Each structure stands twice: as structure tokens, then as C-alpha cells.
Amino acid sequence: MPGLFFDKDSMIVWHDRELIQIGNNVIILPFCTITTWGHPIIIEDNVWVSQGVTISAQKGIKIGKNTMIGEFVSIRDHEHILKDIDIPIIEQGFIQAEVEIGENNWIGAKATILAGVKTGKGVIIGANTVVPKFMEIPDGAIVAGNPGKIIGYVK
């Protein structure tokens, strides 16, 4: 992986090394955690991952080239099912759906991206935004809020 900078205080947890693919000129700053539970994580070329980011895959996550990810962002392709208050949450299973982050995206600090999210090219996700599961974001959209909504477009 030529040009990879991976800080010594970050951690990758995997079941199979080939499931995590990291492109060229990728920077991963301290205290990041990249975890796969048997499904691929692909980080393409020229991606910047700021400190404290969590990327966790139970189905699959792809991050497009030239994307910037701000501090303490959480990208997860799964979440707990909550159907019955009489059954422990840990026993109810997960919703799982691949996440695809398009090329040249900017994900602001502390944003959370949930299962099934797909973003187009040149998308901006504002700081502290929670992108709801299965949201599809078109090219150039600006998303902000909780839950995240399209508030404009890059001109």
C-alpha cells in the first residue's frame, strides 16, 4: 500500500486481511478503528481519515477516492433491531446493508452514517449530522441535521 500513513494509535480488526483494501495516498490519523465482521471494507485512493473515526462492516463499506472524513465520524453498515422490549436488544439481531460513500465527499466531524446509505459524487455531510439508514444522496448534495436532510447543493 504505497503512500499509506496509518497512525500507530489506530487499530484494524479483521477476520481476513483481504477483506480490508486500502488504496494509495490514504491517511488514517490516531485513534481510528476499522472493523470487519467477514465483509469487505474498501477505502480508495487519496482518502483522509481524521482522528477517532470508526468504520465497522457487517455487510460491506466502500469509501470513494478523494474523500475527507472529519474527526470522530462513525460509519456503520449495521444497527440493532429493536422490535420487542421483552427480548434483550443483544438477542434481536441486526439490520445490515452496504454503505457506499461516493468520490470527493466531505464528511464533517462527528457525523454518523447508518446502514444502507449511498452518496453520490461531491457530497457534503455537515458536522454532527446523522444520515438515516437507507438514505440515497445525489451528486453535489449538502446534507445536515438530525435526521440528515438535503439542505442545498454544491454549485
Order of alpha helices (4+ residues) and beta strands (2+ residues): beta-beta-beta-beta-beta-beta-beta-beta-beta-beta-beta-beta-beta-beta-beta-beta-beta-beta-beta-beta-beta-beta
